[in-house]
Amino acid sequence: MQTIPDAKINILVVDDYPANLVALGAVLSDPVYNLIEAHSGFAALKALEVNDVVLVLLDIQMPGMDGYEVARSIRANPRTREIPIIFITAHYHEEPEVRRGYEVGGQDYLGKPFDPEVLKAKVSVYTNVFLKTAQLEGEKRSLKESEGRYRQMIEAAREIIAAIDNNGVITSLNLSFERLTGHKCAEWIGKSCLPLLEPMDAANFLVHLQGRPDLEAAPLFQINLLDANAKPIPVEISVSTLKRDTETVGAVGVIRDVSHRTQASGQ
């Protein structure tokens, strides 16, 4: 997987004739591009070992290791196999050569002598695809990191934060549920929340939940939550509707331990 370069987009240009490399460099003299030159197939593979390259412009007719062999090696290496390859060849219009190039992993061809505007257009297409893909990857990473931070905040909360569906089945719990009740979260996700309540509280909870379509306006209410030893724990619950688009798919409850109030009132 390639990453966005800090400053410029690395493009590897491979040709055994220095004059051809000069010509390519003159056409691609955009400040956005950093051209890495290689005068042989062996040098090209070496350059790929130490550089993150976005695109390869590859001459076919080279001594020692031709462009086809270089392309095969690029595709065989997990680190480089996704890098686009544009072959540059004087045999652009010869069908067997073109077919062979695609077979070894080339994405595109450019004939010699090349049209500067065509070269710039082709390079722009591939580098823009890379930049858009890298941007999406970056956005996904940022979203995942944000979700991770949010989850850490949820887990660190002193209150139980629980989500249920429209049938009262628990869909998520934070670790405060385990700390307060002694129950394991994994044992209750996917099960009804009602066995966690005393029978009278369970009935009142259902009435409260089903009788208030606008849960955001619902006041706090107090019930008893049963711990792992079936001991009641006085808690206060605030509930908000959970929606997907405009459809209500459940509710989220913030559950606070209010045992200290009960103890204080009993003194």
ZADO-1210 file (C-alpha; in nm, 4 decimals, padded with zeros to 6 digits):
<atoms>
<atom x="00.0000" y="00.0000" z="00.0000" code="MET" pos="1"/>
<atom x="00.1450" y="00.3326" z="-00.1074" code="GLN" pos="2"/>
<atom x="00.1220" y="00.6481" z="00.1029" code="THR" pos="3"/>
<atom x="00.1029" y="01.0126" z="00.0006" code="ILE" pos="4"/>
<atom x="00.4551" y="01.1557" z="-00.0319" code="PRO" pos="5"/>
<atom x="00.5298" y="01.4457" z="00.2025" code="ASP" pos="6"/>
<atom x="00.6196" y="01.6860" z="-00.0798" code="ALA" pos="7"/>
<atom x="00.6243" y="01.5426" z="-00.4319" code="LYS" pos="8"/>
<atom x="00.4929" y="01.2480" z="-00.6287" code="ILE" pos="9"/>
<atom x="00.7724" y="01.0054" z="-00.7134" code="ASN" pos="10"/>
<atom x="00.7731" y="00.8826" z="-01.0735" code="ILE" pos="11"/>
<atom x="01.0325" y="00.6291" z="-01.1847" code="LEU" pos="12"/>
<atom x="01.1501" y="00.6771" z="-01.5453" code="VAL" pos="13"/>
<atom x="01.3522" y="00.3900" z="-01.6905" code="VAL" pos="14"/>
<atom x="01.5503" y="00.4109" z="-02.0165" code="ASP" pos="15"/>
<atom x="01.9025" y="00.3091" z="-02.1120" code="ASP" pos="16"/>
<atom x="01.9433" y="00.6194" z="-02.3339" code="TYR" pos="17"/>
<atom x="02.0238" y="00.9330" z="-02.1279" code="PRO" pos="18"/>
<atom x="01.8796" y="01.1561" z="-02.4022" code="ALA" pos="19"/>
<atom x="01.5398" y="00.9893" z="-02.3604" code="ASN" pos="20"/>
<atom x="01.5477" y="01.0511" z="-01.9862" code="LEU" pos="21"/>
<atom x="01.6301" y="01.4167" z="-02.0498" code="VAL" pos="22"/>
<atom x="01.3316" y="01.4405" z="-02.2866" code="ALA" pos="23"/>
<atom x="01.0978" y="01.2831" z="-02.0333" code="LEU" pos="24"/>
<atom x="01.2268" y="01.5144" z="-01.7633" code="GLY" pos="25"/>
<atom x="01.1702" y="01.8201" z="-01.9803" code="ALA" pos="26"/>
<atom x="00.8081" y="01.7279" z="-02.0456" code="VAL" pos="27"/>
<atom x="00.7352" y="01.6328" z="-01.6851" code="LEU" pos="28"/>
<atom x="00.8996" y="01.9359" z="-01.5257" code="SER" pos="29"/>
<atom x="00.5983" y="01.9971" z="-01.3045" code="ASP" pos="30"/>
<atom x="00.6907" y="02.0937" z="-00.9444" code="PRO" pos="31"/>
<atom x="00.4522" y="01.8263" z="-00.8216" code="VAL" pos="32"/>
<atom x="00.6622" y="01.5470" z="-00.9740" code="TYR" pos="33"/>
<atom x="00.9911" y="01.4083" z="-00.8517" code="ASN" pos="34"/>
<atom x="01.1490" y="01.2069" z="-01.1332" code="LEU" pos="35"/>
<atom x="01.3716" y="00.9195" z="-01.0285" code="ILE" pos="36"/>
<atom x="01.5919" y="00.8084" z="-01.3177" code="GLU" pos="37"/>
<atom x="01.7140" y="00.4555" z="-01.3843" code="ALA" pos="38"/>
<atom x="01.9395" y="00.3633" z="-01.6797" code="HIS" pos="39"/>
<atom x="01.8734" y="-00.0116" z="-01.6655" code="SER" pos="40"/>
<atom x="01.6223" y="-00.2679" z="-01.5474" code="GLY" pos="41"/>
<atom x="01.8446" y="-00.3634" z="-01.2552" code="PHE" pos="42"/>
<atom x="01.8762" y="00.0008" z="-01.1499" code="ALA" pos="43"/>
<atom x="01.4977" y="00.0393" z="-01.1740" code="ALA" pos="44"/>
<atom x="01.4334" y="-00.2477" z="-00.9332" code="LEU" pos="45"/>
<atom x="01.6954" y="-00.1098" z="-00.6965" code="LYS" pos="46"/>
<atom x="01.5275" y="00.2320" z="-00.7031" code="ALA" pos="47"/>
<atom x="01.1939" y="00.0717" z="-00.6176" code="LEU" pos="48"/>
<atom x="01.3484" y="-00.0857" z="-00.3090" code="GLU" pos="49"/>
<atom x="01.4325" y="00.2516" z="-00.1548" code="VAL" pos="50"/>
<atom x="01.1594" y="00.4818" z="-00.2909" code="ASN" pos="51"/>
<atom x="00.7809" y="00.4975" z="-00.2674" code="ASP" pos="52"/>
<atom x="00.6925" y="00.5290" z="-00.6342" code="VAL" pos="53"/>
<atom x="00.3500" y="00.6216" z="-00.7687" code="VAL" pos="54"/>
<atom x="00.4068" y="00.5504" z="-01.1403" code="LEU" pos="55"/>
<atom x="00.6681" y="00.3792" z="-01.3591" code="VAL" pos="56"/>
<atom x="00.7485" y="00.4958" z="-01.7139" code="LEU" pos="57"/>
<atom x="00.9304" y="00.1966" z="-01.8539" code="LEU" pos="58"/>
<atom x="01.1260" y="00.1526" z="-02.1767" code="ASP" pos="59"/>
<atom x="01.0944" y="-00.1956" z="-02.3243" code="ILE" pos="60"/>
<atom x="01.4077" y="-00.2323" z="-02.5365" code="GLN" pos="61"/>
<atom x="01.6945" y="-00.2362" z="-02.2866" code="MET" pos="62"/>
<atom x="02.0051" y="-00.4590" z="-02.2684" code="PRO" pos="63"/>
<atom x="02.0503" y="-00.7077" z="-01.9833" code="GLY" pos="64"/>
<atom x="01.6974" y="-00.6877" z="-01.8465" code="MET" pos="65"/>
<atom x="01.4280" y="-00.5603" z="-02.0791" code="ASP" pos="66"/>
<atom x="01.1084" y="-00.3810" z="-01.9770" code="GLY" pos="67"/>
<atom x="00.9019" y="-00.6990" z="-01.9764" code="TYR" pos="68"/>
<atom x="01.1311" y="-00.8606" z="-01.7190" code="GLU" pos="69"/>
<atom x="01.1258" y="-00.5475" z="-01.5065" code="VAL" pos="70"/>
<atom x="00.7454" y="-00.5437" z="-01.5158" code="ALA" pos="71"/>
<atom x="00.7294" y="-00.9103" z="-01.4103" code="ARG" pos="72"/>
<atom x="00.9563" y="-00.8379" z="-01.1151" code="SER" pos="73"/>
<atom x="00.7480" y="-00.5361" z="-01.0131" code="ILE" pos="74"/>
<atom x="00.4290" y="-00.7430" z="-01.0202" code="ARG" pos="75"/>
<atom x="00.5925" y="-01.0295" z="-00.8275" code="ALA" pos="76"/>
<atom x="00.6889" y="-00.8032" z="-00.5369" code="ASN" pos="77"/>
<atom x="00.3992" y="-00.7439" z="-00.2892" code="PRO" pos="78"/>
<atom x="00.5371" y="-00.3982" z="-00.2097" code="ARG" pos="79"/>
<atom x="00.5335" y="-00.2784" z="-00.5734" code="THR" pos="80"/>
<atom x="00.2789" y="-00.4920" z="-00.7543" code="ARG" pos="81"/>
<atom x="00.0065" y="-00.2252" z="-00.7498" code="GLU" pos="82"/>
<atom x="00.2209" y="00.0503" z="-00.9047" code="ILE" pos="83"/>
<atom x="00.0912" y="00.1426" z="-01.2523" code="PRO" pos="84"/>
<atom x="00.3319" y="00.0863" z="-01.5425" code="ILE" pos="85"/>
<atom x="00.3299" y="00.2799" z="-01.8687" code="ILE" pos="86"/>
<atom x="00.5457" y="00.1154" z="-02.1334" code="PHE" pos="87"/>
<atom x="00.7339" y="00.3452" z="-02.3691" code="ILE" pos="88"/>
<atom x="00.8306" y="00.1737" z="-02.6942" code="THR" pos="89"/>
<atom x="00.8912" y="00.2290" z="-03.0632" code="ALA" pos="90"/>
<atom x="00.6858" y="-00.0878" z="-03.1253" code="HIS" pos="91"/>
<atom x="00.3663" y="00.0662" z="-02.9928" code="TYR" pos="92"/>
<atom x="00.1629" y="-00.0290" z="-03.2996" code="HIS" pos="93"/>
<atom x="00.2802" y="-00.3909" z="-03.3165" code="GLU" pos="94"/>
<atom x="00.0031" y="-00.6048" z="-03.1712" code="GLU" pos="95"/>
<atom x="00.2174" y="-00.8933" z="-03.0313" code="PRO" pos="96"/>
<atom x="00.4349" y="-00.6449" z="-02.8406" code="GLU" pos="97"/>
<atom x="00.1325" y="-00.4656" z="-02.6986" code="VAL" pos="98"/>
<atom x="-00.0339" y="-00.7929" z="-02.5930" code="ARG" pos="99"/>
<atom x="00.2841" y="-00.9117" z="-02.4262" code="ARG" pos="100"/>
<atom x="00.3097" y="-00.5858" z="-02.2346" code="GLY" pos="101"/>
<atom x="-00.0398" y="-00.6236" z="-02.0920" code="TYR" pos="102"/>
<atom x="00.0311" y="-00.9878" z="-02.0040" code="GLU" pos="103"/>
<atom x="00.3273" y="-00.8919" z="-01.7840" code="VAL" pos="104"/>
<atom x="00.1346" y="-00.6205" z="-01.5999" code="GLY" pos="105"/>
<atom x="00.1530" y="-00.2997" z="-01.8020" code="GLY" pos="106"/>
<atom x="-00.1465" y="-00.0662" z="-01.7785" code="GLN" pos="107"/>
<atom x="-00.0730" y="00.1620" z="-02.0714" code="ASP" pos="108"/>
<atom x="00.1505" y="00.2285" z="-02.3706" code="TYR" pos="109"/>
<atom x="00.3179" y="00.5327" z="-02.5157" code="LEU" pos="110"/>
<atom x="00.4850" y="00.5250" z="-02.8557" code="GLY" pos="111"/>
<atom x="00.8239" y="00.6675" z="-02.9508" code="LYS" pos="112"/>
<atom x="00.8664" y="00.9426" z="-03.0395" code="PRO" pos="113"/>
<atom x="00.6036" y="01.0420" z="-02.7856" code="PHE" pos="114"/>
<atom x="00.3651" y="01.3342" z="-02.7996" code="ASP" pos="115"/>
<atom x="00.4449" y="01.5579" z="-02.4979" code="PRO" pos="116"/>
<atom x="00.0798" y="01.6458" z="-02.4389" code="GLU" pos="117"/>
<atom x="-00.0259" y="01.2801" z="-02.4502" code="VAL" pos="118"/>
<atom x="00.2503" y="01.1912" z="-02.2035" code="LEU" pos="119"/>
<atom x="00.1456" y="01.4645" z="-01.9616" code="LYS" pos="120"/>
<atom x="-00.2197" y="01.3628" z="-01.9898" code="ALA" pos="121"/>
<atom x="-00.1473" y="00.9958" z="-01.9195" code="LYS" pos="122"/>
<atom x="00.0762" y="01.0746" z="-01.6240" code="VAL" pos="123"/>
<atom x="-00.1848" y="01.3149" z="-01.4860" code="SER" pos="124"/>
<atom x="-00.4569" y="01.0486" z="-01.5023" code="VAL" pos="125"/>
<atom x="-00.2570" y="00.7925" z="-01.3045" code="TYR" pos="126"/>
<atom x="-00.1217" y="01.0339" z="-01.0463" code="THR" pos="127"/>
<atom x="-00.4674" y="01.1837" z="-00.9863" code="ASN" pos="128"/>
<atom x="-00.6110" y="00.8376" z="-00.9290" code="VAL" pos="129"/>
<atom x="-00.3350" y="00.7752" z="-00.6756" code="PHE" pos="130"/>
<atom x="-00.3967" y="01.1047" z="-00.4959" code="LEU" pos="131"/>
<atom x="-00.7725" y="01.0464" z="-00.4729" code="LYS" pos="132"/>
<atom x="-00.7200" y="00.6922" z="-00.3469" code="THR" pos="133"/>
<atom x="-00.4646" y="00.8092" z="-00.0918" code="ALA" pos="134"/>
<atom x="-00.7009" y="01.0845" z="00.0225" code="GLN" pos="135"/>
<atom x="-00.9801" y="00.8323" z="00.0772" code="LEU" pos="136"/>
<atom x="-00.7418" y="00.6068" z="00.2701" code="GLU" pos="137"/>
<atom x="-00.6412" y="00.9021" z="00.4850" code="GLY" pos="138"/>
<atom x="-01.0043" y="00.9889" z="00.5538" code="GLU" pos="139"/>
<atom x="-01.0760" y="00.6263" z="00.6490" code="LYS" pos="140"/>
<atom x="-00.7805" y="00.6262" z="00.8871" code="ARG" pos="141"/>
<atom x="-00.8956" y="00.9534" z="01.0442" code="SER" pos="142"/>
<atom x="-01.2478" y="00.8185" z="01.0847" code="LEU" pos="143"/>
<atom x="-01.1181" y="00.4982" z="01.2412" code="LYS" pos="144"/>
<atom x="-00.8981" y="00.6967" z="01.4804" code="GLU" pos="145"/>
<atom x="-01.1928" y="00.9194" z="01.5736" code="SER" pos="146"/>
<atom x="-01.4088" y="00.6150" z="01.6342" code="GLU" pos="147"/>
<atom x="-01.1329" y="00.4673" z="01.8497" code="GLY" pos="148"/>
<atom x="-01.1061" y="00.7829" z="02.0594" code="ARG" pos="149"/>
<atom x="-01.4841" y="00.7981" z="02.0934" code="TYR" pos="150"/>
<atom x="-01.4926" y="00.4346" z="02.2036" code="ARG" pos="151"/>
<atom x="-01.2209" y="00.5031" z="02.4627" code="GLN" pos="152"/>
<atom x="-01.4298" y="00.7891" z="02.5998" code="MET" pos="153"/>
<atom x="-01.7351" y="00.5646" z="02.6166" code="ILE" pos="154"/>
<atom x="-01.5417" y="00.2893" z="02.7938" code="GLU" pos="155"/>
<atom x="-01.3916" y="00.5383" z="03.0398" code="ALA" pos="156"/>
<atom x="-01.7303" y="00.6837" z="03.1339" code="ALA" pos="157"/>
<atom x="-01.8500" y="00.6129" z="03.4868" code="ARG" pos="158"/>
<atom x="-02.2066" y="00.5712" z="03.3641" code="GLU" pos="159"/>
<atom x="-02.3354" y="00.2650" z="03.1817" code="ILE" pos="160"/>
<atom x="-02.4016" y="00.3501" z="02.8186" code="ILE" pos="161"/>
<atom x="-02.6270" y="00.0928" z="02.6568" code="ALA" pos="162"/>
<atom x="-02.8056" y="00.0665" z="02.3243" code="ALA" pos="163"/>
<atom x="-03.1119" y="-00.1472" z="02.2557" code="ILE" pos="164"/>
<atom x="-03.3197" y="-00.2138" z="01.9459" code="ASP" pos="165"/>
<atom x="-03.6947" y="-00.1620" z="01.9165" code="ASN" pos="166"/>
<atom x="-03.7565" y="-00.5008" z="02.0792" code="ASN" pos="167"/>
<atom x="-03.5466" y="-00.4249" z="02.3839" code="GLY" pos="168"/>
<atom x="-03.2547" y="-00.6416" z="02.2684" code="VAL" pos="169"/>
<atom x="-02.9171" y="-00.5056" z="02.3818" code="ILE" pos="170"/>
<atom x="-02.6931" y="-00.4073" z="02.0900" code="THR" pos="171"/>
<atom x="-02.4010" y="-00.2477" z="02.2754" code="SER" pos="172"/>
<atom x="-02.2665" y="-00.1925" z="02.6269" code="LEU" pos="173"/>
<atom x="-01.9632" y="-00.0181" z="02.7693" code="ASN" pos="174"/>
<atom x="-01.7393" y="-00.1620" z="03.0403" code="LEU" pos="175"/>
<atom x="-01.9116" y="00.0340" z="03.3171" code="SER" pos="176"/>
<atom x="-02.1845" y="-00.2298" z="03.2892" code="PHE" pos="177"/>
<atom x="-01.9338" y="-00.4914" z="03.4064" code="GLU" pos="178"/>
<atom x="-01.7876" y="-00.2662" z="03.6755" code="ARG" pos="179"/>
<atom x="-02.1264" y="-00.1874" z="03.8282" code="LEU" pos="180"/>
<atom x="-02.3157" y="-00.5158" z="03.7901" code="THR" pos="181"/>
<atom x="-02.0524" y="-00.7879" z="03.7653" code="GLY" pos="182"/>
<atom x="-02.2203" y="-00.9147" z="03.4469" code="HIS" pos="183"/>
<atom x="-02.0067" y="-00.9655" z="03.1353" code="LYS" pos="184"/>
<atom x="-02.0936" y="-00.7438" z="02.8394" code="CYS" pos="185"/>
<atom x="-02.0390" y="-01.0253" z="02.5898" code="ALA" pos="186"/>
<atom x="-02.2951" y="-01.2422" z="02.7697" code="GLU" pos="187"/>
<atom x="-02.5714" y="-00.9822" z="02.7378" code="TRP" pos="188"/>
<atom x="-02.5218" y="-00.8252" z="02.3954" code="ILE" pos="189"/>
<atom x="-02.7853" y="-00.9794" z="02.1698" code="GLY" pos="190"/>
<atom x="-03.0187" y="-01.0578" z="02.4611" code="LYS" pos="191"/>
<atom x="-03.3248" y="-00.8803" z="02.5988" code="SER" pos="192"/>
<atom x="-03.2564" y="-00.6178" z="02.8624" code="CYS" pos="193"/>
<atom x="-03.5682" y="-00.7098" z="03.0628" code="LEU" pos="194"/>
<atom x="-03.4112" y="-00.9921" z="03.2747" code="PRO" pos="195"/>
<atom x="-03.1724" y="-00.7296" z="03.4118" code="LEU" pos="196"/>
<atom x="-03.4694" y="-00.5534" z="03.5713" code="LEU" pos="197"/>
<atom x="-03.7047" y="-00.6491" z="03.8505" code="GLU" pos="198"/>
<atom x="-04.0472" y="-00.7570" z="03.7114" code="PRO" pos="199"/>
<atom x="-04.2283" y="-00.4363" z="03.8088" code="MET" pos="200"/>
<atom x="-03.9439" y="-00.2214" z="03.6766" code="ASP" pos="201"/>
<atom x="-03.9375" y="-00.4190" z="03.3515" code="ALA" pos="202"/>
<atom x="-04.3081" y="-00.3511" z="03.2962" code="ALA" pos="203"/>
<atom x="-04.2678" y="00.0193" z="03.3769" code="ASN" pos="204"/>
<atom x="-03.9646" y="00.0443" z="03.1523" code="PHE" pos="205"/>
<atom x="-04.1545" y="-00.0995" z="02.8548" code="LEU" pos="206"/>
<atom x="-04.4455" y="00.1357" z="02.9123" code="VAL" pos="207"/>
<atom x="-04.2105" y="00.4299" z="02.9383" code="HIS" pos="208"/>
<atom x="-04.0119" y="00.3295" z="02.6297" code="LEU" pos="209"/>
<atom x="-04.3088" y="00.2495" z="02.4060" code="GLN" pos="210"/>
<atom x="-04.5257" y="00.5357" z="02.5247" code="GLY" pos="211"/>
<atom x="-04.2812" y="00.8136" z="02.4424" code="ARG" pos="212"/>
<atom x="-04.1928" y="00.8454" z="02.0737" code="PRO" pos="213"/>
<atom x="-03.9989" y="01.1622" z="02.1589" code="ASP" pos="214"/>
<atom x="-03.7533" y="01.0153" z="02.4077" code="LEU" pos="215"/>
<atom x="-03.5310" y="01.3234" z="02.3914" code="GLU" pos="216"/>
<atom x="-03.8039" y="01.5062" z="02.5827" code="ALA" pos="217"/>
<atom x="-03.8440" y="01.2248" z="02.8382" code="ALA" pos="218"/>
<atom x="-03.7512" y="01.3011" z="03.1992" code="PRO" pos="219"/>
<atom x="-03.5071" y="01.0924" z="03.3998" code="LEU" pos="220"/>
<atom x="-03.6598" y="00.7895" z="03.5657" code="PHE" pos="221"/>
<atom x="-03.5344" y="00.5558" z="03.8360" code="GLN" pos="222"/>
<atom x="-03.5453" y="00.1761" z="03.8414" code="ILE" pos="223"/>
<atom x="-03.3463" y="-00.1096" z="03.9930" code="ASN" pos="224"/>
<atom x="-03.0840" y="-00.2930" z="03.7901" code="LEU" pos="225"/>
<atom x="-03.0057" y="-00.6508" z="03.8955" code="LEU" pos="226"/>
<atom x="-02.6382" y="-00.7343" z="03.9411" code="ASP" pos="227"/>
<atom x="-02.4750" y="-01.0733" z="03.8800" code="ALA" pos="228"/>
<atom x="-02.5996" y="-01.1907" z="04.2213" code="ASN" pos="229"/>
<atom x="-02.9559" y="-01.0715" z="04.1506" code="ALA" pos="230"/>
<atom x="-02.9096" y="-00.7871" z="04.3986" code="LYS" pos="231"/>
<atom x="-03.0972" y="-00.4688" z="04.2961" code="PRO" pos="232"/>
<atom x="-02.8932" y="-00.1573" z="04.2279" code="ILE" pos="233"/>
<atom x="-03.0847" y="00.1737" z="04.2198" code="PRO" pos="234"/>
<atom x="-03.0079" y="00.3542" z="03.8942" code="VAL" pos="235"/>
<atom x="-03.1274" y="00.6612" z="03.7118" code="GLU" pos="236"/>
<atom x="-03.1768" y="00.6379" z="03.3358" code="ILE" pos="237"/>
<atom x="-03.1974" y="00.8974" z="03.0642" code="SER" pos="238"/>
<atom x="-03.2992" y="00.7653" z="02.7229" code="VAL" pos="239"/>
<atom x="-03.2613" y="00.9026" z="02.3696" code="SER" pos="240"/>
<atom x="-03.3970" y="00.7594" z="02.0468" code="THR" pos="241"/>
<atom x="-03.1516" y="00.5928" z="01.8108" code="LEU" pos="242"/>
<atom x="-03.2297" y="00.6672" z="01.4460" code="LYS" pos="243"/>
<atom x="-03.1026" y="00.5592" z="01.1075" code="ARG" pos="244"/>
<atom x="-03.1951" y="00.8303" z="00.8598" code="ASP" pos="245"/>
<atom x="-03.5523" y="00.9094" z="00.9730" code="THR" pos="246"/>
<atom x="-03.6371" y="00.5633" z="01.1073" code="GLU" pos="247"/>
<atom x="-03.6242" y="00.4900" z="01.4800" code="THR" pos="248"/>
<atom x="-03.4197" y="00.1718" z="01.5264" code="VAL" pos="249"/>
<atom x="-03.3862" y="00.1684" z="01.9025" code="GLY" pos="250"/>
<atom x="-03.2691" y="00.3737" z="02.1962" code="ALA" pos="251"/>
<atom x="-02.9558" y="00.4684" z="02.3860" code="VAL" pos="252"/>
<atom x="-02.9627" y="00.4882" z="02.7634" code="GLY" pos="253"/>
<atom x="-02.7224" y="00.6530" z="03.0047" code="VAL" pos="254"/>
<atom x="-02.7525" y="00.4696" z="03.3358" code="ILE" pos="255"/>
<atom x="-02.6168" y="00.6231" z="03.6586" code="ARG" pos="256"/>
<atom x="-02.5717" y="00.4480" z="03.9898" code="ASP" pos="257"/>
<atom x="-02.7733" y="00.6387" z="04.2531" code="VAL" pos="258"/>
<atom x="-02.7145" y="00.4001" z="04.5450" code="SER" pos="259"/>
<atom x="-02.5615" y="00.6855" z="04.7411" code="HIS" pos="260"/>
<atom x="-02.8942" y="00.8721" z="04.7324" code="ARG" pos="261"/>
<atom x="-03.0813" y="00.5716" z="04.8700" code="THR" pos="262"/>
<atom x="-02.8230" y="00.5261" z="05.1432" code="GLN" pos="263"/>
<atom x="-02.8363" y="00.8954" z="05.2323" code="ALA" pos="264"/>
<atom x="-03.2148" y="00.8989" z="05.2534" code="SER" pos="265"/>
<atom x="-03.2113" y="00.5908" z="05.4747" code="GLY" pos="266"/>
<atom x="-02.9810" y="00.7487" z="05.7305" code="GLN" pos="267"/>
</atoms>
